[in-house]
């Protein structure tokens, strides 16, 4: 149970820090919203394979490459022990902050 909470907590803290930085840079009127999506099936993140990066609100964010895993990975040839099973995919969305009166 504890291990299943580590990833969401770290992602939330990381995103909070990004948004604090954006808020402190008074020129930014945007923030980053986390958009988790439930995954059906046995999916994992490979700790060995390179990840793609996307740029959102001046931040480069490494995107998790999802691999299909049963007894072995169907996406790469890396050792199964290098795969971390997940139950959600995390996407990011740039949102406009509304002006406060």
Secondary structure, 3 states (H helix, E strand, C coil): CHHHHHHHHHHHHHHHHHHHHHHHCCCCCEEEEEEEEEEEEEEEEECCCCCEEEEECCEEEEECCEEEECCCECCCCCCHHHEEEEEEEEEEEEEECCCCC
